[in-house]
Amino acid sequence: MARTSTLKVCALNIAMHDPHSPELYIDLMQTAYNSRSYAAKGDYHAFIGSIYPIDKNDKLKGITGEIYKFLHLDPTEPWFNLLNKEEAKEEELYEINIPAHLKPHLTKYPFVFFPKGHRLYFQTNGKHKISPSSAALIFEKIFCHEDSQKFGEVEITVEPDKDELEDIFNMATVQRLHIELFRPNPDDHEEYEKKLLERLRRQNANRMKIDLTSVRGQTLEPDEETKALANVAASNGYVIASGRDLDGQSIERSTKNIPWIENFPYNSEQQTFNDALLQVAEQMHNQLLCIPAH
């Protein structure tokens, strides 16, 4: 009997401001890996622990890699003796001899990154899972380190569910609509998005915020330009709407709250985890870039 496993995969949009290129995205990831730039949250640290080209002859086809997360112990903090339920005494601590270069509780999170379209894909279920918000926070902190600053500001957006924006505009009553747009990349979009980027560039602006509030007792009816702006912001920022459902109950919807999760069943006896992750990442990426399936 075939042994079926299921991957649940999410995506991050890792976007540099212009000038940018697929080569620069590879350089960004390589720089972060070489410098061991890390993200810290409490006692845990994380960094890019490994990267490998998908095709050794063409690095622009993308990379696979792993985030390493581990416990960063502070030896100066008090220790606890479980036997007598008291703080460990100084003479007991002499017995502790952990080299500084060894860190406990290592967890590895595999990922796939495509520089053309600058999307990163990772598992959000099972043994190697990491939440979309945690993944975004790790890369935000990694790219804030000094070695990565030569690439300028790097915006990280969790790719939202493809239907969430439509659900927002289909709310029974929309009383308030908030759109926050991070400056998109110039060669990733259609004509409207290119004009939008040029408008921000002319004003030396990195972000745009739009707030619409309905007339009392009525619902907002966003026009095509507002919808187009929201569509760009969904992958380069976020969209939040508040209003009421068909029963008159107050509701709020946000592209931040509903990430795109792709379920991918595979036969784990015939396909490795890494191959399955690469396959679903390629399928998701082709959907985002509107590349027809072969």
Phi and psi in degrees as GROMACS dihedral restraints (atoms count N, CA, C in turn):
[ dihedral_restraints ]
;  ai    aj    ak    al  type     phi  dphi    fc
    3     4     5     6     1   -64.4    20    10
    4     5     6     7     1   138.8    20    10
    6     7     8     9     1   -97.1    20    10
    7     8     9    10     1   105.4    20    10
    9    10    11    12     1   -95.7    20    10
   10    11    12    13     1   129.0    20    10
   12    13    14    15     1  -117.8    20    10
   13    14    15    16     1   161.4    20    10
   15    16    17    18     1  -128.2    20    10
   16    17    18    19     1   128.8    20    10
   18    19    20    21     1   -96.0    20    10
   19    20    21    22     1   137.3    20    10
   21    22    23    24     1  -113.6    20    10
   22    23    24    25     1   114.7    20    10
   24    25    26    27     1  -119.0    20    10
   25    26    27    28     1   136.4    20    10
   27    28    29    30     1  -117.4    20    10
   28    29    30    31     1   172.3    20    10
   30    31    32    33     1  -135.7    20    10
   31    32    33    34     1   147.4    20    10
   33    34    35    36     1  -116.7    20    10
   34    35    36    37     1   139.2    20    10
   36    37    38    39     1   -93.7    20    10
   37    38    39    40     1   113.2    20    10
   39    40    41    42     1  -104.9    20    10
   40    41    42    43     1   104.5    20    10
   42    43    44    45     1  -120.4    20    10
   43    44    45    46     1   118.6    20    10
   45    46    47    48     1   -85.5    20    10
   46    47    48    49     1   153.8    20    10
   48    49    50    51     1   -78.3    20    10
   49    50    51    52     1   157.9    20    10
   51    52    53    54     1   -69.6    20    10
   52    53    54    55     1   151.9    20    10
   54    55    56    57     1   -76.8    20    10
   55    56    57    58     1   146.8    20    10
   57    58    59    60     1  -151.0    20    10
   58    59    60    61     1   166.6    20    10
   60    61    62    63     1  -164.7    20    10
   61    62    63    64     1   162.1    20    10
   63    64    65    66     1   -55.5    20    10
   64    65    66    67     1   -37.6    20    10
   66    67    68    69     1   -61.5    20    10
   67    68    69    70     1   -39.5    20    10
   69    70    71    72     1   -67.1    20    10
   70    71    72    73     1   -34.3    20    10
   72    73    74    75     1   -66.7    20    10
   73    74    75    76     1   -39.5    20    10
   75    76    77    78     1   -63.1    20    10
   76    77    78    79     1   -41.3    20    10
   78    79    80    81     1   -63.5    20    10
   79    80    81    82     1   -39.2    20    10
   81    82    83    84     1   -60.1    20    10
   82    83    84    85     1   -48.9    20    10
   84    85    86    87     1   -65.9    20    10
   85    86    87    88     1   -41.3    20    10
   87    88    89    90     1   -65.1    20    10
   88    89    90    91     1   -40.7    20    10
   90    91    92    93     1   -62.8    20    10
   91    92    93    94     1   -45.2    20    10
   93    94    95    96     1   -62.4    20    10
   94    95    96    97     1   -37.9    20    10
   96    97    98    99     1   -68.6    20    10
   97    98    99   100     1   -47.2    20    10
   99   100   101   102     1   -63.9    20    10
  100   101   102   103     1   -36.8    20    10
  102   103   104   105     1   -85.1    20    10
  103   104   105   106     1    -9.0    20    10
  105   106   107   108     1    55.1    20    10
  106   107   108   109     1    36.0    20    10
  108   109   110   111     1   -59.0    20    10
  109   110   111   112     1   130.7    20    10
  111   112   113   114     1  -120.6    20    10
  112   113   114   115     1   159.0    20    10
  114   115   116   117     1  -110.4    20    10
  115   116   117   118     1   133.1    20    10
  117   118   119   120     1  -115.9    20    10
  118   119   120   121     1   134.9    20    10
  120   121   122   123     1  -141.7    20    10
  121   122   123   124     1   106.5    20    10
  123   124   125   126     1    63.6    20    10
  124   125   126   127     1  -129.6    20    10
  126   127   128   129     1   -89.4    20    10
  127   128   129   130     1     3.6    20    10
  129   130   131   132     1  -105.8    20    10
  130   131   132   133     1   139.8    20    10
  132   133   134   135     1  -119.3    20    10
  133   134   135   136     1   154.2    20    10
  135   136   137   138     1  -146.3    20    10
  136   137   138   139     1   144.0    20    10
  138   139   140   141     1  -153.4    20    10
  139   140   141   142     1   171.2    20    10
  141   142   143   144     1   -75.3    20    10
  142   143   144   145     1   110.9    20    10
  144   145   146   147     1   -91.0    20    10
  145   146   147   148     1   -22.2    20    10
  147   148   149   150     1  -158.0    20    10
  148   149   150   151     1   147.1    20    10
  150   151   152   153     1  -144.3    20    10
  151   152   153   154     1   142.4    20    10
  153   154   155   156     1  -140.7    20    10
  154   155   156   157     1   140.4    20    10
  156   157   158   159     1   -70.2    20    10
  157   158   159   160     1   140.3    20    10
  159   160   161   162     1   -64.7    20    10
  160   161   162   163     1   -39.4    20    10
  162   163   164   165     1  -128.3    20    10
  163   164   165   166     1   115.2    20    10
  165   166   167   168     1   -61.4    20    10
  166   167   168   169     1   -24.2    20    10
  168   169   170   171     1   -89.8    20    10
  169   170   171   172     1    -8.6    20    10
  171   172   173   174     1  -151.1    20    10
  172   173   174   175     1    92.0    20    10
  174   175   176   177     1   -65.7    20    10
  175   176   177   178     1   -20.1    20    10
  177   178   179   180     1   -74.5    20    10
  178   179   180   181     1    -7.3    20    10
  180   181   182   183     1   -74.3    20    10
  181   182   183   184     1   -12.5    20    10
  183   184   185   186     1   122.9    20    10
  184   185   186   187     1   176.6    20    10
  186   187   188   189     1  -135.5    20    10
  187   188   189   190     1   152.7    20    10
  189   190   191   192     1  -110.2    20    10
  190   191   192   193     1   155.1    20    10
  192   193   194   195     1  -167.8    20    10
  193   194   195   196     1  -174.5    20    10
  195   196   197   198     1  -141.2    20    10
  196   197   198   199     1   139.9    20    10
  198   199   200   201     1   -89.1    20    10
  199   200   201   202     1   129.3    20    10
  201   202   203   204     1  -100.2    20    10
  202   203   204   205     1   127.6    20    10
  204   205   206   207     1  -121.9    20    10
  205   206   207   208     1   134.7    20    10
  207   208   209   210     1  -149.6    20    10
  208   209   210   211     1   163.9    20    10
  210   211   212   213     1   -85.6    20    10
  211   212   213   214     1   123.8    20    10
  213   214   215   216     1   -99.7    20    10
  214   215   216   217     1    97.3    20    10
  216   217   218   219     1   -74.5    20    10
  217   218   219   220     1   138.6    20    10
  219   220   221   222     1  -102.0    20    10
  220   221   222   223     1   105.1    20    10
  222   223   224   225     1   -66.2    20    10
  223   224   225   226     1   -14.8    20    10
  225   226   227   228     1   -82.3    20    10
  226   227   228   229     1   -12.7    20    10
  228   229   230   231     1   -75.8    20    10
  229   230   231   232     1   153.5    20    10
  231   232   233   234     1   -61.1    20    10
  232   233   234   235     1   148.6    20    10
  234   235   236   237     1  -109.0    20    10
  235   236   237   238     1   157.0    20    10
  237   238   239   240     1  -118.7    20    10
  238   239   240   241     1   133.3    20    10
  240   241   242   243     1   -94.6    20    10
  241   242   243   244     1   110.5    20    10
  243   244   245   246     1   -69.1    20    10
  244   245   246   247     1   -23.8    20    10
  246   247   248   249     1   -71.3    20    10
  247   248   249   250     1   -46.5    20    10
  249   250   251   252     1  -105.7    20    10
  250   251   252   253     1     1.8    20    10
  252   253   254   255     1    56.7    20    10
  253   254   255   256     1    40.0    20    10
  255   256   257   258     1  -132.6    20    10
  256   257   258   259     1   164.2    20    10
  258   259   260   261     1   -63.5    20    10
  259   260   261   262     1   136.3    20    10
  261   262   263   264     1   -64.3    20    10
  262   263   264   265     1   140.4    20    10
  264   265   266   267     1   -82.8    20    10
  265   266   267   268     1   162.3    20    10
  267   268   269   270     1   -59.8    20    10
  268   269   270   271     1   -39.4    20    10
  270   271   272   273     1   -67.4    20    10
  271   272   273   274     1   -27.4    20    10
  273   274   275   276     1   -71.4    20    10
  274   275   276   277     1   -32.9    20    10
  276   277   278   279     1   -70.6    20    10
  277   278   279   280     1   -18.7    20    10
  279   280   281   282     1   -62.7    20    10
  280   281   282   283     1   -24.3    20    10
  282   283   284   285     1   -76.7    20    10
  283   284   285   286     1   -14.4    20    10
  285   286   287   288     1   -83.9    20    10
  286   287   288   289     1   123.9    20    10
  288   289   290   291     1  -141.1    20    10
  289   290   291   292     1    80.9    20    10
  291   292   293   294     1  -107.1    20    10
  292   293   294   295     1   116.4    20    10
  294   295   296   297     1   -56.3    20    10
  295   296   297   298     1   144.0    20    10
  297   298   299   300     1   -62.9    20    10
  298   299   300   301     1   -23.3    20    10
  300   301   302   303     1   -86.9    20    10
  301   302   303   304     1    -2.8    20    10
  303   304   305   306     1  -102.4    20    10
  304   305   306   307     1   129.7    20    10
  306   307   308   309     1  -125.5    20    10
  307   308   309   310     1   136.3    20    10
  309   310   311   312     1   -86.6    20    10
  310   311   312   313     1   171.1    20    10
  312   313   314   315     1    58.6    20    10
  313   314   315   316     1    49.7    20    10
  315   316   317   318     1   -73.7    20    10
  316   317   318   319     1   131.4    20    10
  318   319   320   321     1  -129.6    20    10
  319   320   321   322     1   138.1    20    10
  321   322   323   324     1  -113.1    20    10
  322   323   324   325     1   135.1    20    10
  324   325   326   327     1  -120.0    20    10
  325   326   327   328     1   104.0    20    10
  327   328   329   330     1   -68.2    20    10
  328   329   330   331     1   151.0    20    10
  330   331   332   333     1  -148.2    20    10
  331   332   333   334     1   162.7    20    10
  333   334   335   336     1  -126.5    20    10
  334   335   336   337     1   132.9    20    10
  336   337   338   339     1  -127.5    20    10
  337   338   339   340     1   130.2    20    10
  339   340   341   342     1  -111.1    20    10
  340   341   342   343     1   117.6    20    10
  342   343   344   345     1   -68.9    20    10
  343   344   345   346     1   -30.5    20    10
  345   346   347   348     1   -82.5    20    10
  346   347   348   349     1   103.2    20    10
  348   349   350   351     1   102.5    20    10
  349   350   351   352     1    -9.7    20    10
  351   352   353   354     1    37.1    20    10
  352   353   354   355     1    57.2    20    10
  354   355   356   357     1  -117.7    20    10
  355   356   357   358     1   142.9    20    10
  357   358   359   360     1  -118.9    20    10
  358   359   360   361     1   134.2    20    10
  360   361   362   363     1  -119.6    20    10
  361   362   363   364     1   140.7    20    10
  363   364   365   366     1  -152.8    20    10
  364   365   366   367     1   162.2    20    10
  366   367   368   369     1   -86.1    20    10
  367   368   369   370     1   140.3    20    10
  369   370   371   372     1  -123.0    20    10
  370   371   372   373     1    23.1    20    10
  372   373   374   375     1  -147.4    20    10
  373   374   375   376     1   166.7    20    10
  375   376   377   378     1    75.6    20    10
  376   377   378   379     1  -161.3    20    10
  378   379   380   381     1   -62.5    20    10
  379   380   381   382     1   -37.8    20    10
  381   382   383   384     1  -101.1    20    10
  382   383   384   385     1    24.8    20    10
  384   385   386   387     1   -75.9    20    10
  385   386   387   388     1   151.6    20    10
  387   388   389   390     1  -149.0    20    10
  388   389   390   391     1   140.2    20    10
  390   391   392   393     1   -72.7    20    10
  391   392   393   394     1   151.7    20    10
  393   394   395   396     1   -57.0    20    10
  394   395   396   397     1   -42.1    20    10
  396   397   398   399     1   -67.1    20    10
  397   398   399   400     1   -37.1    20    10
  399   400   401   402     1   -67.2    20    10
  400   401   402   403     1   -41.8    20    10
  402   403   404   405     1   -62.1    20    10
  403   404   405   406     1   -44.0    20    10
  405   406   407   408     1   -62.2    20    10
  406   407   408   409     1   -42.9    20    10
  408   409   410   411     1   -64.5    20    10
  409   410   411   412     1   -40.1    20    10
  411   412   413   414     1   -60.6    20    10
  412   413   414   415     1   -48.3    20    10
  414   415   416   417     1   -70.9    20    10
  415   416   417   418     1   -33.6    20    10
  417   418   419   420     1   -58.6    20    10
  418   419   420   421     1   -45.4    20    10
  420   421   422   423     1   -71.8    20    10
  421   422   423   424     1   -38.4    20    10
  423   424   425   426     1   -61.0    20    10
  424   425   426   427     1   -43.8    20    10
  426   427   428   429     1   -79.9    20    10
  427   428   429   430     1    -2.4    20    10
  429   430   431   432     1   -88.2    20    10
  430   431   432   433     1   -10.2    20    10
  432   433   434   435     1   -69.7    20    10
  433   434   435   436     1   159.1    20    10
  435   436   437   438     1   -55.1    20    10
  436   437   438   439     1   -40.9    20    10
  438   439   440   441     1   -65.6    20    10
  439   440   441   442     1   -23.0    20    10
  441   442   443   444     1   -96.5    20    10
  442   443   444   445     1    -3.3    20    10
  444   445   446   447     1   -68.4    20    10
  445   446   447   448     1   -20.6    20    10
  447   448   449   450     1   -65.8    20    10
  448   449   450   451     1   -16.8    20    10
  450   451   452   453     1   -87.9    20    10
  451   452   453   454     1    -1.4    20    10
  453   454   455   456     1    77.8    20    10
  454   455   456   457     1  -166.1    20    10
  456   457   458   459     1   -72.2    20    10
  457   458   459   460     1   135.0    20    10
  459   460   461   462     1  -117.2    20    10
  460   461   462   463     1   118.8    20    10
  462   463   464   465     1   -94.5    20    10
  463   464   465   466     1   134.4    20    10
  465   466   467   468     1  -115.5    20    10
  466   467   468   469     1   123.6    20    10
  468   469   470   471     1  -127.9    20    10
  469   470   471   472     1   129.9    20    10
  471   472   473   474     1   -71.6    20    10
  472   473   474   475     1   125.5    20    10
  474   475   476   477     1   -65.9    20    10
  475   476   477   478     1   119.8    20    10
  477   478   479   480     1   -78.6    20    10
  478   479   480   481     1   163.1    20    10
  480   481   482   483     1   -55.9    20    10
  481   482   483   484     1   137.3    20    10
  483   484   485   486     1   -63.4    20    10
  484   485   486   487     1   -23.5    20    10
  486   487   488   489     1   -96.2    20    10
  487   488   489   490     1    -7.9    20    10
  489   490   491   492     1   -65.1    20    10
  490   491   492   493     1   -40.6    20    10
  492   493   494   495     1   -64.4    20    10
  493   494   495   496     1   -40.8    20    10
  495   496   497   498     1   -63.4    20    10
  496   497   498   499     1   -39.3    20    10
  498   499   500   501     1   -63.6    20    10
  499   500   501   502     1   -35.7    20    10
  501   502   503   504     1   -62.5    20    10
  502   503   504   505     1   -47.2    20    10
  504   505   506   507     1   -73.2    20    10
  505   506   507   508     1   -14.3    20    10
  507   508   509   510     1   -97.0    20    10
  508   509   510   511     1     7.1    20    10
  510   511   512   513     1   -59.7    20    10
  511   512   513   514     1   145.2    20    10
  513   514   515   516     1   -57.5    20    10
  514   515   516   517     1   -44.6    20    10
  516   517   518   519     1  -138.0    20    10
  517   518   519   520     1   124.2    20    10
  519   520   521   522     1  -109.0    20    10
  520   521   522   523     1   114.4    20    10
  522   523   524   525     1   -97.1    20    10
  523   524   525   526     1   -28.0    20    10
  525   526   527   528     1  -146.5    20    10
  526   527   528   529     1   136.9    20    10
  528   529   530   531     1  -129.4    20    10
  529   530   531   532     1   123.2    20    10
  531   532   533   534     1  -117.8    20    10
  532   533   534   535     1   125.2    20    10
  534   535   536   537     1  -121.5    20    10
  535   536   537   538     1   125.4    20    10
  537   538   539   540     1  -122.1    20    10
  538   539   540   541     1   120.7    20    10
  540   541   542   543     1  -114.6    20    10
  541   542   543   544     1   125.3    20    10
  543   544   545   546     1   -85.8    20    10
  544   545   546   547     1   145.0    20    10
  546   547   548   549     1   -56.4    20    10
  547   548   549   550     1   117.4    20    10
  549   550   551   552     1   -78.0    20    10
  550   551   552   553     1   172.7    20    10
  552   553   554   555     1   -83.1    20    10
  553   554   555   556     1   145.8    20    10
  555   556   557   558     1   -72.4    20    10
  556   557   558   559     1   -23.5    20    10
  558   559   560   561     1  -108.9    20    10
  559   560   561   562     1    19.1    20    10
  561   562   563   564     1  -104.2    20    10
  562   563   564   565     1    -5.2    20    10
  564   565   566   567     1  -133.0    20    10
  565   566   567   568     1   176.0    20    10
  567   568   569   570     1   -81.2    20    10
  568   569   570   571     1  -174.5    20    10
  570   571   572   573     1   -58.7    20    10
  571   572   573   574     1   -42.1    20    10
  573   574   575   576     1   -60.9    20    10
  574   575   576   577     1   -44.3    20    10
  576   577   578   579     1   -65.9    20    10
  577   578   579   580     1   -34.8    20    10
  579   580   581   582     1   -65.3    20    10
  580   581   582   583     1   -40.1    20    10
  582   583   584   585     1   -65.7    20    10
  583   584   585   586     1   -37.6    20    10
  585   586   587   588     1   -64.7    20    10
  586   587   588   589     1   -43.7    20    10
  588   589   590   591     1   -60.6    20    10
  589   590   591   592     1   -44.9    20    10
  591   592   593   594     1   -62.7    20    10
  592   593   594   595     1   -37.1    20    10
  594   595   596   597     1   -62.2    20    10
  595   596   597   598     1   -43.7    20    10
  597   598   599   600     1   -67.5    20    10
  598   599   600   601     1   -40.5    20    10
  600   601   602   603     1   -63.1    20    10
  601   602   603   604     1   -42.1    20    10
  603   604   605   606     1   -61.5    20    10
  604   605   606   607     1   -29.0    20    10
  606   607   608   609     1   -98.3    20    10
  607   608   609   610     1     7.9    20    10
  609   610   611   612     1    53.5    20    10
  610   611   612   613     1    40.2    20    10
  612   613   614   615     1  -106.7    20    10
  613   614   615   616     1   138.0    20    10
  615   616   617   618     1   -97.1    20    10
  616   617   618   619     1   -24.4    20    10
  618   619   620   621     1  -138.7    20    10
  619   620   621   622     1   155.0    20    10
  621   622   623   624     1  -133.1    20    10
  622   623   624   625     1   133.6    20    10
  624   625   626   627     1  -120.7    20    10
  625   626   627   628     1   131.5    20    10
  627   628   629   630     1  -124.2    20    10
  628   629   630   631     1   128.2    20    10
  630   631   632   633     1  -123.6    20    10
  631   632   633   634     1   123.3    20    10
  633   634   635   636     1  -118.6    20    10
  634   635   636   637     1   133.5    20    10
  636   637   638   639     1  -124.3    20    10
  637   638   639   640     1   133.9    20    10
  639   640   641   642     1   -75.4    20    10
  640   641   642   643     1   157.1    20    10
  642   643   644   645     1   -63.6    20    10
  643   644   645   646     1   141.6    20    10
  645   646   647   648     1   -53.9    20    10
  646   647   648   649     1   130.0    20    10
  648   649   650   651     1    83.3    20    10
  649   650   651   652     1     1.4    20    10
  651   652   653   654     1  -124.5    20    10
  652   653   654   655     1   171.2    20    10
  654   655   656   657     1  -111.4    20    10
  655   656   657   658     1   146.6    20    10
  657   658   659   660     1   -64.6    20    10
  658   659   660   661     1   143.9    20    10
  660   661   662   663     1  -127.6    20    10
  661   662   663   664     1    82.4    20    10
  663   664   665   666     1   -57.6    20    10
  664   665   666   667     1   136.9    20    10
  666   667   668   669     1   -82.9    20    10
  667   668   669   670     1  -179.9    20    10
  669   670   671   672     1   -64.6    20    10
  670   671   672   673     1   -33.9    20    10
  672   673   674   675     1   -67.8    20    10
  673   674   675   676     1   -41.9    20    10
  675   676   677   678     1   -63.8    20    10
  676   677   678   679     1   -41.3    20    10
  678   679   680   681     1   -64.9    20    10
  679   680   681   682     1   -38.8    20    10
  681   682   683   684     1   -65.8    20    10
  682   683   684   685     1   -40.3    20    10
  684   685   686   687     1   -62.6    20    10
  685   686   687   688     1   -43.1    20    10
  687   688   689   690     1   -64.1    20    10
  688   689   690   691     1   -36.4    20    10
  690   691   692   693     1   -64.4    20    10
  691   692   693   694     1   -39.0    20    10
  693   694   695   696     1   -69.7    20    10
  694   695   696   697     1   -41.7    20    10
  696   697   698   699     1   -66.4    20    10
  697   698   699   700     1   -27.8    20    10
  699   700   701   702     1   -57.9    20    10
  700   701   702   703     1   -36.8    20    10
  702   703   704   705     1  -102.2    20    10
  703   704   705   706     1    -5.3    20    10
  705   706   707   708     1  -137.0    20    10
  706   707   708   709     1    55.9    20    10
  708   709   710   711     1   139.9    20    10
  709   710   711   712     1  -133.0    20    10
  711   712   713   714     1  -166.0    20    10
  712   713   714   715     1   164.4    20    10
  714   715   716   717     1  -132.7    20    10
  715   716   717   718     1   132.3    20    10
  717   718   719   720     1  -128.0    20    10
  718   719   720   721     1   134.5    20    10
  720   721   722   723     1  -130.8    20    10
  721   722   723   724     1   141.1    20    10
  723   724   725   726     1  -127.5    20    10
  724   725   726   727     1   147.4    20    10
  726   727   728   729     1   178.4    20    10
  727   728   729   730     1  -140.5    20    10
  729   730   731   732     1  -136.5    20    10
  730   731   732   733     1   150.9    20    10
  732   733   734   735     1   -88.9    20    10
  733   734   735   736     1  -172.7    20    10
  735   736   737   738     1   -63.7    20    10
  736   737   738   739     1   -23.3    20    10
  738   739   740   741     1   -90.8    20    10
  739   740   741   742     1     3.1    20    10
  741   742   743   744     1    83.8    20    10
  742   743   744   745     1     7.8    20    10
  744   745   746   747     1   -84.2    20    10
  745   746   747   748     1   141.9    20    10
  747   748   749   750     1   -66.7    20    10
  748   749   750   751     1   135.8    20    10
  750   751   752   753     1  -139.9    20    10
  751   752   753   754     1   158.0    20    10
  753   754   755   756     1  -138.2    20    10
  754   755   756   757     1   134.5    20    10
  756   757   758   759     1  -125.0    20    10
  757   758   759   760     1   146.3    20    10
  759   760   761   762     1  -147.9    20    10
  760   761   762   763     1   141.3    20    10
  762   763   764   765     1   -68.4    20    10
  763   764   765   766     1   -15.4    20    10
  765   766   767   768     1   -69.4    20    10
  766   767   768   769     1   -30.4    20    10
  768   769   770   771     1   -90.0    20    10
  769   770   771   772     1   -17.9    20    10
  771   772   773   774     1  -121.7    20    10
  772   773   774   775     1    87.9    20    10
  774   775   776   777     1   -72.4    20    10
  775   776   777   778     1   156.8    20    10
  777   778   779   780     1   -74.7    20    10
  778   779   780   781     1   118.4    20    10
  780   781   782   783     1  -120.2    20    10
  781   782   783   784     1   116.6    20    10
  783   784   785   786     1  -100.1    20    10
  784   785   786   787     1   122.4    20    10
  786   787   788   789     1   -87.5    20    10
  787   788   789   790     1   127.9    20    10
  789   790   791   792     1  -133.2    20    10
  790   791   792   793     1   100.7    20    10
  792   793   794   795     1   -78.2    20    10
  793   794   795   796     1   141.6    20    10
  795   796   797   798     1  -149.7    20    10
  796   797   798   799     1   156.9    20    10
  798   799   800   801     1   -85.8    20    10
  799   800   801   802     1   106.8    20    10
  801   802   803   804     1   -70.9    20    10
  802   803   804   805     1    -9.2    20    10
  804   805   806   807     1   -88.3    20    10
  805   806   807   808     1   -16.6    20    10
  807   808   809   810     1  -113.2    20    10
  808   809   810   811     1   -14.6    20    10
  810   811   812   813     1  -139.8    20    10
  811   812   813   814     1   132.9    20    10
  813   814   815   816     1   -74.1    20    10
  814   815   816   817     1   162.2    20    10
  816   817   818   819     1   -58.5    20    10
  817   818   819   820     1   -46.3    20    10
  819   820   821   822     1   -63.4    20    10
  820   821   822   823     1   -39.5    20    10
  822   823   824   825     1   -66.4    20    10
  823   824   825   826     1   -38.6    20    10
  825   826   827   828     1   -65.6    20    10
  826   827   828   829     1   -41.9    20    10
  828   829   830   831     1   -62.9    20    10
  829   830   831   832     1   -42.5    20    10
  831   832   833   834     1   -63.9    20    10
  832   833   834   835     1   -39.7    20    10
  834   835   836   837     1   -65.0    20    10
  835   836   837   838     1   -47.6    20    10
  837   838   839   840     1   -69.4    20    10
  838   839   840   841     1   -33.9    20    10
  840   841   842   843     1   -62.1    20    10
  841   842   843   844     1   -42.5    20    10
  843   844   845   846     1   -64.3    20    10
  844   845   846   847     1   -39.9    20    10
  846   847   848   849     1   -65.4    20    10
  847   848   849   850     1   -44.2    20    10
  849   850   851   852     1   -64.4    20    10
  850   851   852   853     1   -41.0    20    10
  852   853   854   855     1   -65.1    20    10
  853   854   855   856     1   -39.8    20    10
  855   856   857   858     1   -64.1    20    10
  856   857   858   859     1   -35.0    20    10
  858   859   860   861     1   -64.4    20    10
  859   860   861   862     1   -45.2    20    10
  861   862   863   864     1   -63.2    20    10
  862   863   864   865     1   -38.3    20    10
  864   865   866   867     1   -90.6    20    10
  865   866   867   868     1     3.6    20    10
  867   868   869   870     1    59.3    20    10
  868   869   870   871     1    41.9    20    10
  870   871   872   873     1   -93.7    20    10
  871   872   873   874     1   125.3    20    10
  873   874   875   876     1   -60.6    20    10
  874   875   876   877     1   145.4    20    10
  876   877   878   879     1   -71.4    20    10
  877   878   879   880     1   146.3    20    10
